[in-house]
Structures are given as C-alpha cells and as structure tokens.
Amino acid sequence: MSKHEEREQRLVHRIEAFSDLVMGFSLALLSLSLVIPAHAIELLLNPIWLVSYLWTFAWIASTWFGHQRLFSLYFVPTMPAIVINFVLLASLALGVYFVQVFLHAGSDPDRVIAMLLYFSALSVTLLSLGTLYALGTKSRWNVLDGDERFFGTKRAIRLLIMG
C-alpha cells in the first residue's frame, strides 16, 4: 500500500469515527433533553414526546446504519464528499434541536414552523446520504461487483427521492 493510500485510508477512518461521535452525541442529547414533567401522568396524557423521540431515534439510527454501509464500500474522501458528510452531520444535530423546539413550542404556528424545520433537516440528511452514495458508487464503479453497484445506485436513488 502506498503512502497516499495509507493517508487516504486513515482520513476515511477519522471521518467515520468523527461521524459516529456526532451521531452518538446526537442520540445522547436527544435523551438528555427530554423534559421531566411535574407529574408522571403527564407522560401518558401527552405522548407526543414519545412519538417525537422514537421517530428521531429511528432517523439517527437508520442514518448511522446507512452511513456505516456507505463507509464500508463506497465512500471516497474527496473534498465534495467530505463537505457533504459534514452537512449530513450538521443536519442530524439540528434535527435533534428542532425536535426540542417542536416539543416546547407554545402555539400551533410555532409548532408548524418547528415541524417544517425538523423535516427540512431530515430532508437534508437524506439528500446528503443519497448524494454520498451516488458519488461513491460512481467513483468506485470499476472496483465494485455487480451487486454492490446495483445496491449503491438503488440506495442513492431511493435516498434522493425520499429527500
């Protein structure tokens, strides 16, 4: 392995580790930012906190899973890919913030705005991950087998459409 390949592989591992750290902290902040009600019965009377928590947890966990697959086969550490990965991570962190804004919004118009911001962050996450799959699949086309090319292309298209 050449020095250039070694440096590139180290960079990929560092970006992946940083990404895991951001996703882990996002999950921790999601849990830590849950408000403890004055009375436990309030948790049952207003379960929107649970739906929001589970939805956001699923969003982050599924992003982590897709991100892990991306880095195992498709990620190429070009400047555009690195920047898009940071955009993905920022959108996840903002999503955790926006779910808290939504849960603490006092009026319906504020909740609508917070929900739009939340789903915008989700959209940016999906678009970013889809773009990374598209870039990686294109860059590694000649070294991927047919199944891996098909999976990368299918994943890119699906994420971009969902975004």
Salt bridges, closest charged atoms under 4 A:
GLU8 OE1 - HIS4 NE2 3.93
